[in-house]
Amino acid sequence: MNQNEDVRKILIFGEHFWEFYHKQNTKVKDRINWTIKLIKTVERVPEKYLKSIKGTSLYEMRIISGTNIYRIFCFFDKGKIIVVLNGFQKKTQKTPKNKIKLAEKLQKQYYDEQD
């Protein structure tokens, strides 16, 4: 798909995502890039790749590379903009509360800066 066919715009907010991203190996970075491209270009993204987090206005990008699972928090702004916040490697069944709290804090900072 060419650039004109993007359904959504991806915006990286702050440094948390980049700090996470740069620690990953090439294979994981490729999976992250592929997932972001999918979210940018596909009208109806399967829940396997983008799922809402109950009780919040956040979503998580879901990335699997080999036996490792990664999550990247994001949210929608103005409909077609996805704001990417922070990521982590998932090691337990439940998403750690402190990771969600950080994402919520970053989301609030984002909105505060929009005013």
C-alpha positions as CSV (number, residue, x, y, z in Angstrom):
1,M,0.0,0.0,0.0
2,N,1.3,3.4,-0.7
3,Q,1.3,6.4,1.6
4,N,-2.0,7.8,0.3
5,E,-3.8,4.7,1.4
6,D,-3.2,5.1,5.1
7,V,-6.4,4.9,7.1
8,R,-4.9,6.4,10.3
9,K,-2.0,8.5,11.3
10,I,0.5,7.3,13.9
11,L,2.0,9.8,16.3
12,I,4.7,8.8,18.8
13,F,4.4,10.8,22.0
14,G,7.4,11.4,24.2
15,E,10.5,9.1,24.6
16,H,9.0,6.1,26.4
17,F,8.2,4.2,23.2
18,W,11.6,5.0,21.6
19,E,13.4,3.8,24.7
20,F,11.5,0.5,24.6
21,Y,11.9,0.2,20.8
22,H,15.7,0.7,20.7
23,K,16.3,-2.0,23.2
24,Q,14.7,-4.6,21.0
25,N,16.5,-6.9,18.5
26,T,15.9,-6.5,14.7
27,K,13.3,-9.3,14.6
28,V,11.2,-7.7,17.3
29,K,11.6,-4.2,15.7
30,D,10.4,-5.7,12.4
31,R,7.3,-7.1,14.1
32,I,6.6,-3.8,15.7
33,N,7.0,-2.0,12.4
34,W,4.8,-4.5,10.6
35,T,2.1,-4.1,13.3
36,I,2.2,-0.3,13.2
37,K,1.9,-0.5,9.4
38,L,-1.1,-2.8,9.7
39,I,-2.8,-0.4,12.1
40,K,-2.1,2.5,9.8
41,T,-3.4,0.9,6.7
42,V,-6.2,-1.6,7.6
43,E,-9.7,-0.2,8.2
44,R,-10.8,-2.9,10.6
45,V,-7.7,-4.1,12.6
46,P,-8.2,-7.6,14.1
47,E,-8.2,-7.7,18.0
48,K,-5.2,-10.0,17.7
49,Y,-3.2,-6.9,16.9
50,L,-5.0,-4.0,18.6
51,K,-7.3,-4.4,21.6
52,S,-9.0,-2.0,24.0
53,I,-8.0,-2.2,27.7
54,K,-11.1,-2.5,29.8
55,G,-11.8,0.4,32.2
56,T,-9.5,2.8,30.3
57,S,-9.6,4.7,27.0
58,L,-6.3,3.0,26.1
59,Y,-5.5,0.3,23.5
60,E,-2.7,-2.1,23.4
61,M,-0.8,-3.1,20.2
62,R,-0.2,-6.8,20.5
63,I,3.1,-8.1,19.2
64,I,4.4,-11.7,19.2
65,S,7.9,-12.5,18.2
66,G,8.8,-16.2,18.7
67,T,7.8,-17.1,22.2
68,N,8.0,-13.4,23.4
69,I,4.9,-11.2,23.8
70,Y,5.1,-7.4,23.7
71,R,2.5,-4.7,24.3
72,I,2.6,-1.1,23.2
73,F,0.0,1.3,24.7
74,C,-1.8,3.8,22.5
75,F,-5.0,5.7,22.2
76,F,-7.1,7.4,19.5
77,D,-7.2,11.1,19.2
78,K,-9.5,13.0,16.9
79,G,-10.7,9.8,15.4
80,K,-8.0,8.8,12.9
81,I,-4.8,9.6,14.9
82,I,-3.3,6.9,17.1
83,V,-1.0,8.2,19.7
84,V,1.7,5.7,20.8
85,L,2.8,6.0,24.4
86,N,5.0,3.2,25.9
87,G,5.8,-0.5,25.5
88,F,7.0,-3.4,27.4
89,Q,7.7,-7.1,27.2
90,K,4.8,-9.1,28.7
91,K,5.9,-11.8,31.1
92,T,2.7,-12.5,33.0
93,Q,-1.0,-13.2,32.1
94,K,-2.2,-9.9,33.3
95,T,-0.9,-6.6,32.1
96,P,1.0,-5.0,35.1
97,K,-1.0,-2.1,36.6
98,N,2.1,0.1,36.8
99,K,2.5,-0.1,33.0
100,I,-1.2,0.9,32.5
101,K,-0.8,3.7,35.1
102,L,2.3,5.1,33.2
103,A,0.3,5.0,29.9
104,E,-2.6,6.9,31.5
105,K,-0.1,9.5,32.9
106,L,1.4,9.9,29.5
107,Q,-2.0,10.2,27.9
108,K,-2.9,13.0,30.4
109,Q,0.4,14.8,29.6
110,Y,-0.5,14.5,25.9
111,Y,-3.9,16.1,26.4
112,D,-2.4,18.8,28.7
113,E,0.0,19.8,26.0
114,Q,-2.8,20.0,23.4
115,D,-4.5,22.8,25.4
